[in-house]
């Protein structure tokens, strides 16, 4: 998985950005650098995914390979979360925190 921070600690400071905001703690639990500038626990990081496509396990997280198109800036590693009922779950961008 590209650009995932290693050995981060929940509650410690981090620098928020639009992409590549995931980290693993020493036990390989997944954390995300929240907009508040601290590492926060989140669902397991399962790989790369695409916004709006179906997913299988609500609560899991992924990085979008590339967000944007010719009309908006391209951003790599945008965080996604699998949300919805298990039979109809889909990837969506993280809600603002």
C-alpha positions as CSV (number, residue, x, y, z in Angstrom):
1,X,0.0,0.0,0.0
2,X,1.7,3.3,-1.1
3,X,2.4,6.1,1.3
4,X,1.0,4.7,4.6
5,X,2.7,6.1,7.7
6,X,4.2,3.5,10.0
7,X,4.3,3.4,13.8
8,X,1.8,6.2,14.3
9,X,0.2,6.8,17.8
10,X,-3.4,7.6,18.3
11,X,-3.9,11.1,19.6
12,X,-0.5,12.3,18.5
13,X,-0.2,15.2,16.0
14,X,-0.2,14.7,12.3
15,X,-0.4,17.0,9.2
16,X,-3.8,16.7,7.5
17,X,-3.8,16.6,3.7
18,X,-6.3,15.6,0.9
19,X,-4.6,12.3,0.3
20,X,-2.4,9.6,1.8
21,X,-3.7,10.1,5.3
22,X,-3.6,6.5,6.6
23,X,-1.1,5.1,9.1
24,X,-0.5,1.9,11.0
25,X,0.4,1.8,14.7
26,X,2.9,-0.7,16.1
27,X,0.2,-3.4,16.2
28,X,-0.8,-2.7,12.5
29,X,-4.1,-1.2,13.5
30,X,-5.3,1.5,11.0
31,X,-5.4,5.2,11.9
32,X,-6.3,8.2,9.9
33,X,-4.9,11.7,10.2
34,X,-8.1,13.6,11.0
35,X,-8.8,17.2,9.9
36,X,-8.2,18.2,13.5
37,X,-4.5,17.2,13.0
38,X,-4.3,14.1,15.3
39,X,-4.2,10.4,14.5
40,X,-7.6,8.7,15.1
41,X,-8.5,5.0,14.9
42,X,-10.5,3.9,11.9
43,X,-11.6,0.7,10.2
44,X,-9.1,-1.6,8.7
45,X,-7.3,-0.4,5.5
46,X,-7.9,-3.0,2.8
47,X,-6.2,-1.5,-0.2
48,X,-7.2,0.7,-3.1
49,X,-10.8,1.2,-4.3
50,X,-12.9,3.6,-6.4
51,X,-15.5,6.0,-5.1
52,X,-19.1,4.8,-5.5
53,X,-18.3,1.2,-6.4
54,X,-19.7,-1.7,-4.3
55,X,-17.7,-2.9,-1.3
56,X,-18.2,-6.0,0.9
57,X,-17.4,-5.0,4.5
58,X,-18.9,-1.8,5.9
59,X,-16.5,0.1,8.1
60,X,-13.4,-0.9,6.1
61,X,-11.2,1.8,4.6
62,X,-9.3,2.2,1.3
63,X,-7.3,4.7,-0.7
64,X,-8.6,6.0,-4.0
65,X,-5.9,5.5,-6.7
66,X,-6.7,8.9,-8.2
67,X,-9.5,11.4,-7.7
68,X,-10.3,14.2,-10.1
69,X,-10.5,14.5,-13.8
70,X,-9.7,17.0,-16.5
71,X,-12.0,19.6,-14.8
72,X,-10.6,19.3,-11.3
73,X,-7.2,18.7,-9.8
74,X,-6.0,15.1,-9.6
75,X,-5.3,13.9,-6.1
76,X,-3.8,10.5,-5.2
77,X,-4.6,8.5,-2.1
78,X,-8.0,10.1,-1.2
79,X,-9.4,8.2,1.8
80,X,-12.6,6.1,1.2
81,X,-14.8,4.2,3.7
82,X,-17.2,1.3,2.9
83,X,-20.6,2.4,4.1
84,X,-24.2,1.2,3.9
85,X,-26.0,-2.1,4.6
86,X,-23.8,-5.1,3.8
87,X,-25.9,-6.1,0.7
88,X,-25.7,-2.5,-0.7
89,X,-22.5,-1.1,0.7
90,X,-20.4,1.2,-1.5
91,X,-17.2,3.2,-1.2
92,X,-17.5,6.9,-0.4
93,X,-15.2,9.7,0.5
94,X,-14.7,10.2,4.2
95,X,-17.2,12.7,5.7
96,X,-15.5,15.9,6.9
97,X,-14.4,15.6,10.6
